[in-house]
Amino acid sequence: MRRLPPLNALRAFEAAARHLSFTKAAGELNVTQAAISHQIRALEDWLGMPLFKRQNRALLLTDAGQSYLPAMREAFDLMQQATARLHQRDRSGALNVSTFTSFAAKWLMPRLGRFTSGHPDIEIRLGINDTLVDFTSDEVDVGVRYGRGDWRGVHIDLLMTEEVFVVCSPKLLEGDHPLREPQDLRHHTLLHDDLPEDWSTWLDAAGVDDTVKVRARGDLVFNHSEMVLQAAVEGLGVALGRSALVADDLAAGRLVKPFDLQLPTQSAYYVVYSENAGDRPKIKAFSDWLHDEAARSRRAIPEEQPEAV
């Protein structure tokens, strides 16, 4: 165990010795002259030797003070440099981001280039994890989670709410059984994922009869939403799309929204990080960018979809 004098006393000595003035040291450290005098006296008592000669209005260093000053100045310079490097490290370098597969594939990755071009000093290290990470033990700085925002021990910031609605390839608006109304779903394959808002919920809300539910053709089931949406793009069937994840496909015309009915989801997207990490520059920069992109994503969803012909 190191046996060292109090840090405040060392700071008072270094400043007073550098200026050869208790008054100037007090001004630099934003304390009173009496406080500086008290700290110097405490340090001299701790060391068992005087560090200053007080001669009329002049303040001089003793031999012990002259010997002590260079090492103290170097020590404080090293601490200042280390602190500056630490702050710079938190403004640049690696930022470990955790999120889940569908959000990364359908929303984050297509946009990430805009962040890296705007923040070239920050290196994004993206970890895909469909389970919750522990910010106290895992090497993760910030995450995007999907749920009800009821996680404990982290700062939670709402990013996006969303709706669920039917999406399909534009090809399904044509052909022998074009999608014009929800009853037409009986002619098409329904694509499923693990959404809590499933097809039965949407069909009930749409008021379709049991015939449609029974006669929906050969369902396909996937365990990730991005796979469902890709199957829909390929025309393999009709999907329930989350507004956040289908925004780009709708904007590009790869998918269309054949019906107006959309249902609010029970869950939303949240930016999460350690409770004491909100002021870290890299985390704030990434969180601010996520919110800007979320607003852009909402604006990108076409208000009108092509009509069936």
C-alpha positions as CSV (number, residue, x, y, z in Angstrom):
1,M,0.0,0.0,0.0
2,R,1.4,3.4,-1.0
3,R,1.9,5.9,1.8
4,L,1.3,9.3,0.1
5,P,0.3,12.8,1.3
6,P,-3.2,14.0,0.7
7,L,-3.7,14.9,-3.0
8,N,-5.2,18.3,-2.3
9,A,-2.1,19.2,-0.3
10,L,0.1,18.2,-3.1
11,R,-1.9,20.2,-5.6
12,A,-1.6,23.2,-3.3
13,F,2.1,22.8,-3.0
14,E,2.7,22.3,-6.8
15,A,0.6,25.4,-7.7
16,A,2.1,27.6,-5.0
17,A,5.7,26.5,-5.8
18,R,5.1,27.1,-9.5
19,H,3.8,30.6,-8.9
20,L,5.8,31.3,-5.7
21,S,2.5,32.8,-4.5
22,F,-0.3,31.5,-2.3
23,T,-2.6,34.1,-3.8
24,K,-2.0,33.0,-7.4
25,A,-2.2,29.3,-6.4
26,A,-5.6,30.0,-4.7
27,G,-6.9,31.7,-7.9
28,E,-5.8,28.8,-10.1
29,L,-7.4,26.2,-7.8
30,N,-10.4,28.3,-7.1
31,V,-10.0,28.2,-3.3
32,T,-9.1,30.8,-0.7
33,Q,-5.6,31.9,0.2
34,A,-6.2,30.6,3.7
35,A,-7.1,27.2,2.3
36,I,-3.8,27.1,0.4
37,S,-1.9,28.1,3.5
38,H,-3.7,25.4,5.5
39,Q,-2.9,22.7,2.9
40,I,0.8,23.7,2.7
41,R,1.1,23.6,6.5
42,A,-0.6,20.2,6.6
43,L,1.8,18.9,4.0
44,E,4.9,20.2,5.8
45,D,3.6,18.6,9.0
46,W,3.1,15.3,7.1
47,L,6.6,15.4,5.6
48,G,8.2,16.7,8.8
49,M,10.1,19.5,7.0
50,P,9.4,23.1,5.7
51,L,8.9,23.5,2.0
52,F,8.7,27.4,1.8
53,K,10.6,30.3,3.3
54,R,8.3,33.2,4.1
55,Q,10.3,36.4,4.0
56,N,8.3,39.6,4.3
57,R,6.3,39.7,1.1
58,A,8.5,37.1,-0.7
59,L,7.8,33.4,-0.9
60,L,10.8,31.2,-1.6
61,L,11.3,27.4,-1.7
62,T,13.5,25.7,0.8
63,D,16.1,23.1,-0.4
64,A,13.5,20.4,0.3
65,G,10.8,22.3,-1.6
66,Q,13.2,22.8,-4.6
67,S,13.9,19.1,-4.6
68,Y,10.2,18.1,-4.3
69,L,8.8,20.4,-7.0
70,P,10.1,18.8,-10.2
71,A,8.8,15.3,-9.2
72,M,5.4,16.8,-8.2
73,R,5.2,18.9,-11.5
74,E,6.0,15.8,-13.5
75,A,3.4,13.7,-11.6
76,F,0.6,16.2,-12.2
77,D,1.7,16.6,-15.9
78,L,1.4,12.8,-16.3
79,M,-2.0,12.8,-14.6
80,Q,-3.2,15.6,-16.9
81,Q,-1.9,13.8,-20.0
82,A,-3.5,10.5,-18.9
83,T,-6.8,12.3,-18.3
84,A,-6.7,14.0,-21.7
85,R,-5.9,10.7,-23.4
86,L,-8.8,9.1,-21.6
87,H,-11.2,11.8,-22.7
88,Q,-9.9,11.6,-26.3
89,R,-10.4,7.9,-26.2
90,D,-14.0,8.4,-25.2
91,R,-14.5,10.7,-28.2
92,S,-12.9,8.4,-30.7
93,G,-11.9,4.8,-31.2
94,A,-14.0,1.7,-30.7
95,L,-17.7,1.8,-29.8
96,N,-19.2,-1.6,-29.0
97,V,-22.8,-1.8,-30.1
98,S,-25.1,-4.7,-29.4
99,T,-28.4,-5.4,-31.2
100,F,-30.5,-8.2,-32.5
101,T,-30.5,-9.9,-35.9
102,S,-33.5,-8.4,-37.7
103,F,-32.9,-4.9,-36.6
104,A,-29.3,-5.0,-37.6
105,A,-30.0,-6.5,-41.0
106,K,-33.1,-4.5,-42.0
107,W,-32.6,-1.2,-40.3
108,L,-29.2,-0.5,-38.9
109,M,-26.8,-1.9,-41.5
110,P,-28.3,0.1,-44.5
111,R,-27.8,3.3,-42.5
112,L,-24.6,2.7,-40.7
113,G,-22.4,4.2,-43.4
114,R,-23.9,7.6,-42.7
115,F,-22.7,7.4,-39.1
116,T,-19.2,6.2,-40.0
117,S,-18.8,9.0,-42.7
118,G,-20.0,11.6,-40.2
119,H,-17.8,10.2,-37.4
120,P,-14.7,8.9,-38.9
121,D,-12.8,8.8,-35.6
122,I,-15.3,6.3,-34.1
123,E,-15.0,2.6,-35.0
124,I,-18.3,0.8,-34.7
125,R,-17.9,-2.8,-33.5
126,L,-21.3,-4.4,-34.0
127,G,-22.3,-7.4,-32.0
128,I,-25.4,-9.4,-32.9
129,N,-27.0,-10.9,-29.9
130,D,-30.7,-11.9,-29.6
131,T,-30.4,-12.2,-25.8
132,L,-30.0,-9.3,-23.3
133,V,-26.4,-8.2,-22.7
134,D,-25.1,-7.2,-19.2
135,F,-23.4,-3.8,-19.4
136,T,-21.6,-4.4,-16.2
137,S,-19.8,-7.5,-17.4
138,D,-20.0,-7.7,-21.3
139,E,-17.8,-5.4,-23.4
140,V,-20.8,-3.4,-24.7
141,D,-21.2,0.4,-24.7
142,V,-24.6,0.8,-26.1
143,G,-27.4,-1.4,-27.4
144,V,-30.7,-1.3,-29.2
145,R,-33.4,-3.5,-27.7
146,Y,-36.9,-4.5,-28.6
147,G,-39.5,-4.9,-25.9
148,R,-41.6,-2.9,-23.4
149,G,-38.8,-0.9,-22.0
150,D,-39.0,-2.5,-18.5
151,W,-35.3,-3.5,-18.1
152,R,-33.6,-2.7,-14.8
153,G,-30.2,-1.3,-14.2
154,V,-29.8,0.5,-17.5
155,H,-30.7,3.9,-19.0
156,I,-33.6,3.4,-21.4
157,D,-34.4,5.8,-24.2
158,L,-37.3,5.3,-26.5
159,L,-36.2,5.2,-30.1
160,M,-39.2,4.1,-32.2
161,T,-42.7,2.8,-31.8
162,E,-44.1,0.8,-34.7
163,E,-47.2,-0.7,-36.3
164,V,-47.7,-4.1,-37.9
165,F,-49.4,-4.3,-41.3
166,V,-49.6,-6.6,-44.3
167,V,-46.8,-6.3,-46.9
168,C,-46.1,-8.2,-50.1
169,S,-44.3,-8.1,-53.4
170,P,-45.9,-5.8,-56.0
171,K,-46.3,-8.9,-58.2
172,L,-49.1,-10.1,-55.8
173,L,-51.2,-7.1,-56.8
174,E,-51.6,-8.7,-60.2
175,G,-52.1,-12.2,-61.6
176,D,-54.9,-14.6,-61.1
177,H,-55.6,-13.7,-57.5
178,P,-54.6,-10.1,-57.0
179,L,-54.7,-8.8,-53.4
180,R,-57.5,-6.2,-53.4
181,E,-59.2,-6.9,-50.0
182,P,-58.3,-9.0,-47.0
183,Q,-60.6,-11.9,-48.1
184,D,-58.2,-12.4,-51.1
185,L,-55.6,-13.7,-48.6
186,R,-57.2,-17.1,-48.9
187,H,-55.4,-17.6,-52.2
188,H,-51.9,-16.7,-50.8
189,T,-49.3,-18.2,-48.6
190,L,-49.0,-16.5,-45.2
191,L,-45.5,-16.0,-44.0
192,H,-44.9,-16.2,-40.2
193,D,-42.2,-15.2,-37.7
194,D,-42.2,-15.0,-33.9
195,L,-44.0,-11.7,-33.7
196,P,-46.4,-11.6,-30.7
197,E,-48.8,-9.8,-33.1
198,D,-49.5,-12.8,-35.3
199,W,-51.7,-13.4,-38.3
200,S,-54.8,-14.4,-36.3
201,T,-54.7,-11.0,-34.5
202,W,-54.5,-9.1,-37.8
203,L,-57.2,-11.2,-39.5
204,D,-59.5,-10.8,-36.5
205,A,-59.0,-7.0,-36.7
206,A,-59.6,-7.0,-40.4
207,G,-62.9,-8.8,-39.9
208,V,-62.2,-11.7,-42.3
209,D,-64.4,-14.8,-41.9
210,D,-63.1,-18.2,-40.7
211,T,-63.0,-19.5,-44.3
212,V,-60.0,-17.2,-45.0
213,K,-58.2,-18.4,-41.9
214,V,-58.8,-22.1,-42.7
215,R,-58.1,-21.8,-46.4
216,A,-54.9,-19.7,-46.2
217,R,-52.5,-21.8,-48.3
218,G,-49.4,-23.6,-47.0
219,D,-47.9,-21.3,-44.4
220,L,-44.2,-20.8,-44.2
221,V,-42.6,-20.2,-40.8
222,F,-39.2,-18.5,-40.1
223,N,-37.4,-17.7,-36.9
224,H,-36.2,-14.2,-38.0
225,S,-38.1,-11.3,-39.3
226,E,-35.6,-10.5,-42.0
227,M,-36.1,-13.9,-43.5
228,V,-39.9,-13.4,-43.6
229,L,-39.4,-10.0,-45.3
230,Q,-37.0,-11.4,-47.9
231,A,-39.4,-14.2,-48.7
232,A,-42.1,-11.6,-49.2
233,V,-39.8,-9.6,-51.5
234,E,-39.3,-12.8,-53.5
235,G,-43.0,-13.2,-53.9
236,L,-43.2,-16.4,-51.8
237,G,-46.1,-15.1,-49.8
238,V,-47.6,-12.3,-47.8
239,A,-46.0,-11.1,-44.6
240,L,-46.9,-9.0,-41.5
241,G,-44.3,-6.3,-41.5
242,R,-43.1,-4.1,-38.7
243,S,-43.0,-0.5,-39.9
244,A,-39.4,0.1,-38.8
245,L,-38.1,-3.0,-40.6
246,V,-40.0,-2.6,-43.8
247,A,-39.4,1.2,-44.3
248,D,-36.6,0.7,-46.8
249,D,-38.3,-2.0,-48.8
250,L,-41.5,0.1,-49.0
251,A,-39.5,3.2,-50.0
252,A,-37.7,1.2,-52.7
253,G,-40.8,-0.5,-54.0
254,R,-39.6,-4.0,-53.2
255,L,-42.7,-4.4,-51.0
256,V,-46.1,-2.7,-51.0
257,K,-48.8,-2.3,-48.4
258,P,-52.0,-3.7,-50.0
259,F,-54.3,-2.8,-47.1
260,D,-54.8,0.2,-44.9
261,L,-55.2,-1.7,-41.6
262,Q,-52.3,-1.5,-39.3
263,L,-52.1,-2.5,-35.6
264,P,-49.9,-1.0,-32.9
265,T,-47.4,-3.3,-31.4
266,Q,-47.0,-4.1,-27.7
267,S,-43.2,-3.4,-28.0
268,A,-40.9,-0.7,-29.2
269,Y,-37.3,-0.1,-30.0
270,Y,-35.1,1.4,-27.2
271,V,-31.5,2.7,-27.0
272,V,-30.0,1.4,-23.8
273,Y,-26.7,1.9,-22.0
274,S,-25.3,2.0,-18.5
275,E,-27.0,4.4,-16.2
276,N,-23.9,6.6,-15.7
277,A,-22.8,6.5,-19.4
278,G,-25.1,9.1,-21.0
279,D,-22.5,11.9,-21.0
280,R,-19.8,9.8,-22.8
281,P,-19.2,11.6,-26.1
282,K,-19.2,8.4,-28.3
283,I,-22.4,7.1,-26.8
284,K,-24.1,10.5,-27.1
285,A,-23.0,10.8,-30.7
286,F,-24.3,7.4,-31.6
287,S,-27.6,7.8,-29.7
288,D,-28.3,11.2,-31.3
289,W,-27.6,9.7,-34.7
290,L,-30.0,6.8,-34.1
291,H,-32.7,9.3,-33.2
292,D,-32.1,11.3,-36.4
293,E,-32.2,8.1,-38.5
294,A,-35.4,7.0,-36.8
295,A,-37.0,10.3,-37.8
296,R,-35.7,9.9,-41.3
297,S,-37.0,6.3,-41.4
298,R,-40.5,7.4,-40.4
299,R,-40.6,10.0,-43.2
300,A,-39.4,7.4,-45.7
301,I,-42.5,5.2,-45.5
302,P,-44.7,6.1,-48.5
303,E,-48.1,7.4,-47.4
304,E,-49.8,5.9,-50.5
305,Q,-49.2,2.5,-51.9
306,P,-49.8,1.3,-55.5
307,E,-53.3,0.1,-56.2
308,A,-54.1,-3.3,-57.5
309,V,-54.9,-3.5,-61.2
